[in-house]
Amino acid sequence: MINSILVANRGEIACRIFRTCGELGIRTVAVHSDADENALHTRVADTAVRLPGATPADTYLRGDLVVKAAVDAGADAVHPGYGFLSENADFARAVLDAGLVWIGPPPEAIEAMASKTRAKTLMGLVPMGEVGESDLPVLVKAAAGGGGRGMRVVRRLTDLDAALEGARAEAASAFGDGEVFVEPYLENGRHVEVQILADTHGTVWTLGTRDCSLQRRHQKVIEEAPAPGLSAPLEEQLRRLAVRAARAVSYAGAGTVEFLVADGRAHFLEMNTRLQVEHPVTEAVFGLDLVAEQIRVAEGAALAPEPPPARGHAIEARLYAEDPATGWTPQTGTLHRLSTPAGVRLDTGYGDGDGIGVHYDPMLAKVVAHAPTRAEAVRKLAGALERTVLHGPVTNRDLLVRSLRHEEFTAARMDTGFYDRNLGELTTPAHDPHAPLAAALAEARTGSRFGGWRNLPSQPQTKRYAMGGEEIEVGYRHGREGLTADGVQVVHADPALVVLEIDGVRRRFEIARYGDRVHVGTTTLTALPRFPAPETRHAAGSLLAPMPGTVVKLADGLITGSSVQAGEPLMWLEAMKMQHVISAPVTGTVTALQVTTGRQVQVGTLLAVVQES
């Protein structure tokens, strides 16, 4: 029996595994980088071991340090979670060689399937050779890992070399393996996968299908089980292919076989030899704890001949600290509060007050709804996200709600091009017009002196806020009857709650303020001073950092005085395990180069200036 498990991971998945361990009476061991010293997964574990450093390459990708931590902490077993070393056969062997139990498939199975190139060969598919114009578009893809990292769509041959180089660098940073390959890119297919669970006695379960078509940057955003609208013959074909893949490598444990479904046909993509981020939707539909099943399989237990029956429909949405309206730029800062309403599942690696840094994935949490039908599950999840209390950096919460309510999704007509087609309408600002007034009335009750001015009784007062890229000014008065405002009746106002009667309808506005950021329900405002500070002006052609991150590369030969073409890549920023290209805004000359490789920058940092020819 396993009595102590080290989780070779961090964040949400580590916390989720620890939760099951607690229910089974198993002691838990966390590992953490210096950046994660006080992270939630270290606080909920029984024991935590430091991995010196901050970057993944120095910490969570150091298999030797992780194995040593397990031995030193007295763990019996290691669970890899997902990402990092979860599909690294050498790491699995190192765990076993140290006399520990590996909670995952045999190293030989990982070796055969974790590399997407070898997996395709095993399934009888031939990787692409030299790419020509007639092959476009193609997808450059990391051979190891997942999560959308190390992937680039190439539509012009002239972009292929840069895509290969960028994908290699991103894959090496995220997974410690820079191998990439090229495959045909099928436009607007559906991403469908089959969850499998196998034991060491020859039983292989297929636990239904999942649809993961809503993706950004090739990383999943919304997932559901079962995949809607598949024909019975296609479902059976997917199930048979998944079992075939598992038996081909004598698989044991949890895994996922992924397909692209287009024109009614299934195209094999890869087999993930690990637990998937989206596993909770399968757990909800089948009433299983997949982590508990992984542990039992690792202990040698046999599965029942058949899995339990499926029940209902489940949908998961991933909350990311990112701004979809500005190219999905990752956001950092403090997550002051995160709370979902009752009736949905919340998996998170953050507690209230935790900081969101630049080193790791921007996912804050997963919210999962289960209901008897798909329509009920969609409604339940959209409503829960809408009522979620979320105070902190910009997130994709509004995008998720709108996506779930979009006619393509509700009618199950979505595909992997969903956001390419619909992102504009899904990110159009739509804020509560009464939120600024509620914020102003709440502030009036705090006795605030924000901006160095004071409220004078009986005089008209104004407050200014930034909301959705606009500056809004609202007014109110202190009268004998208390606070008043034109067009509304102020029923109640205190620093945390404002009640307004608007056209005979009473509305409650819950208020929370953190510095100059004000959260009014689901609307976020920035309080502006009465007398704005002078703006910092930059020269035309200035390139400013769109996010906090690290400059990981400059274009070859780039110096002050270099001639560049509009759109030419000049430098690469890495933030939250993704690389972002900074390109020349115009054709001209680099008149200033303010950064070097390895420099960490904040949002708005001046990187370079390109003077137009």
N, C-alpha and C positions, 0 to 999 in steps of 0.2 A: 504493500500500500504506500502511496505517496503521502508524505506528511508535511512537506515544505516545498514551495515552488518559487523560483526566481523568474520574473517576467522580464525578458530581454527587450524591453520597449518602454514607452513613456505615454503620458497623456491619457486620452480617453480609453484606448484599448487596454492599457495596464490597469486602469481603475475598473474596467468592466470584468477583466479576468480575476482581479482581486475580490470582486463582489461574489463571484461563484465560489472561489476558494473559501471565503468566509462561511458561505452556506454549507460547504462540505467539511468544515473544520480543519482546513489545511492552512498552515502558517505561510505567510507571504513575504517575499523579499523584492524590493525595488532596486533598480540602479538609476543613477541620475548624473547628468552633466552638471557643471558649475552653474549654467544658466537655469537649470531645473532644481536647484538646491531646495527650494521651498514649494515646488510644484505639488499639485493635489495628489498625484500618484505616490509621492514620497510620504505624504501625510497619512494616507489611508493604509499603507503597507505596515506590517509588523516590524520590518527591518529595512533600512535603506543603505546602499553602498555607493560611494562617490566614484565616478569615472572622471578623472581630471580633464578639464578642457570644456569648450562650449560647442564646437562644431560637431556635426554627426560623425565626420571622419575621425575625429579625435576621441570620440566617446561611444555612442551607440553602435557604430560600425566596427569597433575594436573587439572582435570575438574573443581574443585572448584575455582581455580585461574582464569581459562579461563572465567567461568561464571561471576565472580566478575569483570573481565576486561571489559566484554561486558556491564554490568550494569553501571559501572563507566564511560565508554566512551559514554554512551547514545545510544548504538546500539539497533536496533529493532529486529535483527535476527542474527543467528549464522549459518555459513556454515562450515562443518567439513573438507572439502577437502577429501583426502584419507590418509590412515595410521593413526597413533596416535589414537585419540578417535573417528574416523569416524564410527566405528561399535560397539560403546559402548552404550548399551541401557540405562544404568544409567546416562551417560552424556546427552543423548538426553532428558531424563526425567528432569534432573536438569535444562537444558535450558528452557524447557516448564514451569517448576515450577517457574522459575524466571520471567515469563511473557513475554518471548521472543519467536520469531518464530523460529522453528527448520527447516532448509532447508535440509530435508532428510526424509526417511521413518518413519512411526510410530515406537515408541520404541518397541512395541510388535512384529512388523515385524523384527526389528533388532534382538531382543531376539530369535526369532524363527529361523532366517537364518544366523545370524552372527557367531554363533557357528556351525562349520562344522559338528560336531557330531549330534546336534539337527536337522540340515538341512537334513542330510542323513536319519534320522529317519522319518522326515516329508515326505520325498520323497519315503518312503517305503523300505529303505536300512538298513541293519543291520551291525553295526560296527564290526570289527574283535575282537575276544576274545583272548585267549592265543595263542601266536605265536609259531609254531613248524618249523622244518627244511623244511617240505613240503610246507610251506607258503611263503618261501623266493623266490625272494626279496620282502621286504615290505618298505613302506614309513612312517616314523614318521613325523607327521604334526601338527603344531599348530592349535588349535581349533578356535582361533581368528586371525584377521589380515590377512596379505598376504605379497606380495613382496618377497617371497622365504625365509623369516625369520622363524626360528623354524622348519625347514624341514631337514630331513636326510634320505638317502637311506641306508638300512641295507641289506647286502648280507650274513652275517655270524651271527649266533645267539649270538656268543660271543661279538659282537659289539652292541647288542640291548640296554643294560643298559646304556652304554656311550652315545648312540644316543638319548635315552629318556632324559637323564640328560642335555645334551647339548641343545637339542631342547627346553626343558622347560626354561632353563636359557635365551636363546636368545629370546623366545617369551615373557617372563616376562619383559625383558629389552625394547623390541620394542613396546609391546602393553599393558603392565600392566596386562597380563593374561598368566599364565604359563601352562594352560591346553593343553595337546597334546593327539593325538590318533594315531592308527596304521591302515593302509589300504594296500591292495595289491598294489604292484608297477608294473604297466604295462609298459613294455619296448617299446620304440620307437613308441608310439602313437602320435597323433596330438592333440595339445591343441587348442580347438575351443570353442568360447563363443558367446553368444547372448546378445546384448544390449537391455534392456527394458526401457521403460519410461511409467509411469502410473500416472493418476490423481486421485483425490478424488471423482470422479463421475462415476467410474467403467470402464473407458477406459484404456486399456493396449496396448501400441505400442511395436512391436518387430522391432528393427532397424537393421535388417540384422545380419550377422555373422562376426566374426573376427578370424583370425588365429594367434596364439601367440606361435608357436612351438619352435622358436629359443630362447632358454633359457640357462642361466648359473646359477648354484646354485639354480635352480628352480625359478629364477627371469627372467622375460621376457626381451629380448634384441631388437628384431625386431617384429613388429606387422603389420597386414594388414587387410583391409576390401574391399570386402567381402573375406571370407575364400575360397581359390581356390579349384576347383576339387571336390566339394561335389555333390553327386547325389541329384536330386530334392526330392526324398522321404526322404533322410536323413536330408536335410535342413528343410523340413516340420516337421519331428519328433523333431528336435532341437527347432523349433519355438513353437510347441505345449507344449513341456516340460517346456520351459521358461515361457510361459503364465500360465501354471498350477502352477508353483512355485510361481509366482507373486500373482495369485488369492488365493492361499492357505493361504496367510498371509495378505490379503487385502493391498497389497503393494501400495505405492505412491512415486513418484520421480524416479530418475535414479538408475538403478541397472544392474548387469551383472550375467548371469547364465553360469557357466563354465562346460565344458565337456572334457573328453578324448575320442577321436575317434580312435578306433583300429578295424581292420578287418571289416570296414564298419558299426560298431556299435557305438552308443553313450553311454558313461558311465558318469553319473552325478558326478561332483566333488564337487561343492559348489555354493552358491549364494553370490555375493559380494553386500552388501546393501549400496552402495556408488558409487560415480563416480570412474571410472578406470583411471589409468595412460594413457592408450592407447585410451581414448575417442576421441582424435582429428581425428583419421582415420574415425570414424563413422560420426563425424561432417562434414568432407570433402565430404564424399560420399552422405550424405543426405541433405547437405546445411543447417545444424542446428547449433545453439549454445546451447549445452546441459546445460550449467550453467544457461543461461537465461531461459531455459525451467524449470529447477529445481526451480528457483525463482518464476516463474509464477505459478507453481503447488503449491508451499508453500503459495502463496497469494490466492489460491482457484480457479484459472482459470481452465477451462476445455480444454482438448486436442481436436483437430479435430478428427472425427471418424477414419480417416486413416492417417498414416504418409506420408510425401512427398515421391516421388519416388527416388530410388537410382540412382546415376549418377557416372559412372567411377570407378576408383580403387584408393585407398590411402594406403600408407605404411609409417610407423613411425620407426625411429631408435633412440635408447637411447644412448646418449653420456655419458660415465662414466669415472671418473677419476680413472682409474685402469689399471693394466698391465696384459692383458690376457696371456702373455707368461710366467708369474711367478705365476701361480695359482690365477689369478684375484686379485692380491694384490691391495688394495686401495691406492691411491696417495693423498698427500696433497701438499699445496703450494699456489702460487698466479696464478689466471687466468688472465693473462695480457691482452688477447684479444680473443674475440669470435665473429665471424661475418660470416653469411652464405650468399651465393649469392641470388639474387632476384629469386622469383618464388617458394620458399619453405617456410613453416611455421616454426618458431623457438620459442619454449616455454622454457624459462630458468628462473632460480632464481638467476643468477649471472650477475653482470656487470663487465666491464673491470676493472681490478685492485683488484677485490674481492678475499679474501682468502678462500681456501678450507680446512676446519678443519676436526677433527677426530670424531666429535660427531654424524654426521648425514649421510644419504645415499650419496654414491659417484656420484649420477647422476647429471651431469652438465646441460643437456638440452635434449630436444626432437626435432628432425628434421622430418618434415612431408612433403611428396610429394603427389600430387593428379594429375591424368592424365586420359585420356579416357580409356586406357587399362592397364592391369597389367604390361605388358612388358615395356610400356612407363613410368609407375610410378617407376619401378625398375631402369631403366636407369636414370631417372631424379634425384632420390634420391642418387644413387651412385655417379653421377657426382657432385651433390651439396655438398655432404660430402667431396669429393676429393678436391673441391675448397674452402672449408670452411677455413677461417683463424682461427687457434687455437693455441694460444701461452700460454703455461703453463705446468703443470705436464703431465706425460704420460697419454694417454687416449686410449680408444678402437676404435678410429676413423678408423685406417687402417683395423682392424678386421671387422668393419661394412661394409666397401667398398668391401672387399673380400667376405664377406658372401653374400652380395646382388648379386655379380657376379658369385657365385659358381653355378656349373651346377645343383646341387640338388635343390637350391633355385629357379633359373630361370625356371626350369622345374616343380616347385611346388611339388617336391618329398621330402620335408623336414619333419622331425619329431622331437620329443623332444631329440633324441640322436644325433642331428646334430653336436654339438660341441664335444661330446665324440668321434665321428668318425673323425672329420676334423680339430680339433684345431691345431694339429701340422703344417699342411700345411698352415693354415690361419694365423699363427703367425711367419712363417719363415721370417727373416729380409729381406727386399727388399728396399734399400735406393737408392736415386739418386747418382750415382758415382761422379757427378760433383758438388754436394752440398758443399763438403769441400773446393774445390778451390774457389767457389763463395764466401763462408764465409771469406776465407783468403784475397781475393781481396777487399771485402767490408771493412774488418778490416784495410787493408793497407791504405785505404782512410780516416780512422778516426784519424790517427796519434796516434793510440793506443800504449801504452808501456806495454801491457799485459805480465806478467811474468818477468818484469825487464830488457827487452832487447829492442833494437831499430833497426829500418830499416836503412840500409846504402845504399845510391844510388848506382846503378850498380852492387851490390853484390847479389848473389842468396839468396833468403829468404825462410824460411820454417815455416810452421805452423802445429801444431798437434791437432787433434780432436778425440774424442771418438764418434763412430757412430755405433749403433746396436751391442754393445758389443765388437767392434773392435777399435783399435787405428790406425788412418790413418794420414800419413804425406803428405803434398802437398807443392809444390814449385812454386815460381814465381820470376820475376825480375823487378826492376825499371830501365827502359832504356830511351833512348832519346825519344822514341816514347810512353813513358808511361809504364803502366804495361803490361808484357808479360808472357805467360806460354806455356809450351810445348804442342803441339797437339791441341790448341784452339786459336782462335783470340779473344782478349779482346776488345769488341766493346764499352763497357761503364762500369764504376765501380764507385759507390759512396757508402756511408755507408748503404743506404737503397735499392739499386738496382744494380744488376750486369747483363750485357748482354754479353753472349758468343756466338761465332759462332763456331759450332762443325760440321765438315764434311759438311759445306755449309748451315747448318740450324741454324738460330738464336734462342736462348732461353733466356728468362727473368727469373731472380731469385730475388724474393723479400726477403729482409733480415731484421730480427729484432733480437736485442741482449738484453738480460737481465742478467747481471752478466756474468757468464761463459757459459750460455745457449744461443745457436744461432739457430734461426728458419730460415731455408732456404726453402721457399715454405712449403711443408708438411713434410720436413725432419728436425729432431731436432738433433743438435750436441752439444757436450760439449767441449769447448775450453780447451786445456791442456797447462800448463806452459812449457816452454822450458826445465826447470830443475825440474823434478817431485820431490815432497816432499817424504821423506821416508814413506813406507807403514806401517800401523799399523798391526802387526801380532798377530793372536790369536792362542791359543793352539788347537791341534787336538781335535775334538769333541765339539768345541765351538758352542753354539746355539745363533744366533744373531736374533734380532727382524727383521722380514721381512717387517714390516710396522710400522708406528706410531700408538699407541693405548694404552689401559689400561690393565694391568694384572688383570683379574677378578677372576681367580681361579688358585690354585696350586693343583696338584694331592694329594690325601689324604696321609699324612705322609711323603711327599717329603721333605727331608733335605739333607744337605751335608753329603755324606756317604751312601745315599740310593742306593741299587742295582736296576737296571732297565733293561728292555728288549728292544731290537731294535723295534721301532714303538710304544712303550708304550707312551700314552699321559702324558706329564709332566705338562703343564700349558696351560691356555686359554687366548688369547688376544682378546679384543673387540675393533673393529675399524669400524666406519661408520655403526653402528647398526648390524654388523655381528660378530660372534665369530669364531676365527681361532685357531686351535689346534697346539701346538708346541710339537712334539714327540721326543723321544730319537733317535739319529741317529744310535747308535750302542748299543749292549748289554754291560753293564759295570757298572761303579760306578759314581755317581754324585760327582765330586771333587770340584765343586764351584756352589753355588746358589746365584745369584746376585740380585734377585728381590723378592718382597713380594706382596701379594694381594693388589690391589689398586694403585700400582705404574704406572705412565705414562712413556712410553718409546718412543724413537725415532728410526727411521730406523737404523739398525746396532748396537743398544745397546746390550751388552753382557748380556744374560739372565742366562745361566748356562753352565757348562762344564761337559761332560760325557766322562770319560776315558774308553776306550775299555778294556774288560777283556782279 
